[in-house]
Amino acid sequence: MEDYMSIHPTAVIDPKAELDTSVHVGPYAVIGEGVRIGAGSRVEAHSVVSGPTTLGERNFIGSFATIGGAPQDLSYSGEPTELIIGNDNQIREYASIHRGTPSGHGKTVIGNNNLLMAYTHVAHDCILGNHIILANVATLAGHVEVGDRASIGGLVAIHQFCRIGEYSYVGGLSGLSLDVPPYIIVSGTRGNTRISGINKIGLKRNGFSRETINEIKEAFRLIFRSPNLLMKDAINLAHEQYPHNLEVEKLVTFFRESKRGVVKQTTDTE
């Protein structure tokens, strides 16, 4: 990253935009009023950043991306909502991220160290944590929440108001309309959903101990693989058996707080 401002002469920057002195802006990029961009960030050719939008430090905006556009919501009438993006994010070519709505959070929020690949879409009022991967053409409808280090595969569509739990993995070509609990691997579409197990590889890579992973795995089995127990009873049993495991507590709490309901196995596991 350059330590001095580099703005191509064909770029269009509103006088009321605020750019750090180390920001790079490529050819034909457009940066609107109410945009603030932090140190070391790059806005590549032909991209559009509209305000009110705040970009933190060392963010990369790929060519033809549309950042901070008005929400695609018929009830929106030009109210002053915003988009807030943290630090060290890669937002690749043709990605689109929209501001919030007055009836939602009033803002869309993206944390730090996320990778949003080409053609991804983050709709109004979404809340994304840190170290998330959205593969090519992954699409989040309005009000979706995604936990830290979740991975969402290519050509995935997530229904509005869904929650995607931390460290979970959603397989490519999926279309989900229910919440995805933390730590699990899931794929498929409505009525044809496969839950493969826990995201063991992801947990190992992120430093989870063998004991913790095993307890998460056992809690998963209780909740998802206990045909003789009601779901609420299986959740309570998991909590009782691992009362001191923070990750199991998060898993149990996720189920108890779900408003849309949680994904279930609907395909043969054999």
N, C-alpha and C positions, 0 to 999 in steps of 0.2 A: 504494500500500500504506500502511495506517495504521502510525504509529510507536508505537502503544500497543495493548495487548491488547484485543480485542473479542470477547467470547464471548456468544452468544445464550443467554438463560436456559433454553431448552429443550434445549440441547446437553448430552450426558452425557460427562463427562471423568473418567477414573479418577484417583484421588489420586496414583498413582505415575507418571502420565504427566508428561513434562517439556516444557513449551511456553515458547518465548521470549516475552518481554513484548510483542512486536509481532505475535503471531499472531492471525489472525481465524478464528473458528469460527462457522459459520452454524447456522440452526435445525435441531434434531433430529439433528445430527451426533453420532457416537459415536467417542470416542477412548479406546483401551484401555490397559491396563497395559503398560509396557515401550516405549511410544511416545515418541520425542523429535522435536520439530519446531522447526526453526530460524527465524531472524528473517525477518519479512516474508512468511511463508507464509500461504496462505488455504485453509481446509477448508470447502467449501461445504455447503449444506443436505443433510441425509439421507445424507451419505457416512459410511463406516465405516473407521477406521484402527485396525488391530489390531497388537499387538506380539509379539515384539520387532521394531520398525521404527524406522529413523532417517531422517528427512527433513531435508535441508539447508535452505538459505536460499532465500526467494523462490519457493517451489513453489506451484503452484495445483492443488488437488484439486477436481474438478467434482462436482456434485450426484450422489448415488447411486453414486459410485465405491466400490469395495471394495479397500482397500489393506492388504497385510500379512496376508491370510488364510492359513489352513493350506493346505499343498500338496495338490493333488488327486492323491494317490499312495497306492495301497492299502497300501504298506509303511510309510507314515508312522504313527507311534504317539504323537504329541504331543511329540516331542523338541524341545529349545530351538534352533530355527533362526531365521534372521533375514532381513529385507529392508533393503537400504541404498540410499537414493536421494540423489543429489547436489543441486546447486543449479539454480534457474531452469528447472525442468521444468513443462510444462503437461500435466496428466493430466485428461482431460475426462470428461464425464458417462458413468456406467455402466461405466467402465473397471475392470478387475480385475487386480491384481498379487499374486502369492502368494510366500510365503517359500520358502526352500530346503528340501532334505531332507538327512538325515544321510549318505545314500549318494551324494549329489551334492557340491556345493560347501559345503553347509550354509548357503548364503545365496543370495539373488537380488540382483543389483546393477544399478542404473541410474545412468548418469553425469550429465552436466550438459546443460542447454539442449535437452532432448528434447521433442517434441510427440507425445503419445499421444492420438489423437482418440477420439471417443465409441465405446464398446463394444469397445475394444481389450482384448486379454488377453495378459498376460505370465506364463507359468507358472513353476513352481519351478525354481530353479537357473539361470535365464537370466542372461546377462551382456550388458548393453547399454552401448555407449560414449557418445559425445557428439553432439549436433546430429542426432539420428536422428528421422525422421518415420515414425510408424505411422498410416496413414489409417484411417478408420472400419471397425470390425469386423476389423481385422487381428489374427491370432491366432498366437502363438508357443507351441509345445509346450515341454515341459521341456528344460532344458539347451541351449537355443538361444543362440548367440553372434551379436551384431550389431555390426559395426564402425562407426566414426565416420562420420557424414553419409550413412549408407545411408537409402534411402527405400523403404518397403514399402506398396504400394497397398491400396485398400479390398477387404475380403472375401478377403484372402490368408490361407492356412494354411501354416505352416512346420512340418515334421516335427521331432520331437525329435532333439537332438544335431546339428542342422544348423548351419552357420556362414554368415552373410551378410556378405560382405566390405565394406570401407569404400568409400564413394562409389558403391555399386551401386544399382540401381533395379529393384525387382520390381513388374511391372505388376499391376493389379487383377484380381481373380478367379483368381489363380494358386494352385496347390497344389504345393509343392515338397518333395521328400524327399532332395535332394542339396545339397551346398554350392554357394553362389553366390560366384564369385570377385570380388575388388575391381574396381571401375570399369566393370562391364558392365551392360547392360540386358537383362533376361530376363522372360519371361512364359509362362504355360501351366501344364499339369498333367503328371503322369507319362505318359511316352510321347508327349506332344504339346507339346514345349517349343520356344519360339522365342527365340533369342539375337539381338537386333537389332544389337548392336555395343557400343561403349563409351559411357559416360554423358558425352558431350562437353559438353553444356550444363552439367551439374553441375560438371564439372571446371573449365570456364571461370569459372563463378560463384564458385568457391572459389580463384581466383587461380593456377591451373596455367598455366605458360607454353605457348605454341604448340608449342615444340620438345618439351616433356615430353609433351603430349597426343599429338603425332604419333608419338612413340616408343611410348607405351602402345598406340596404335592399331595400329602395325606389329607389336608383340609379340602383340596380340590376334589379328591375322590369321595369324600364324605358328602360334599354338596352336589356334585354332578353325577356320581355313580352309585347312589344309594336308592335303588328303585322302591324299597320298602318304607322309605321315610318321606314325609312331606318336606317340601323345600325349606319351610321355616324351621322344622325340627332338625334337619340336617345342618342348617346354618348355626343354630344354637349349639348343636353337638360339636361342631368344629371349633366354635368359640370356647366351649368348656374344656376341650382336650388340649388346646394350645393358648392358654390365657395370657402368656407372657411373650408371645410372638407378635411383634408389631405388624408384620406383613399380613399375618392371618387376621389380625384385628382390622386392618384396612380392607381386606377382602370381605369380611363379615359386614363392616360398616357400609361398604359400597352396595351390597345387596339390600340392607335395611333402608338405605336412603333412596333407592331407585324409585323413580316416579313412572317411568315408561315400562318398567319390567326389564328383565335380564335375558340375554340370549340363551337358548336351550338347544340341546342336541336333538335334531330332527331327522338325521340320516343314520344309517346303520354304521356302527363303530367297528365292525369286523372287516 
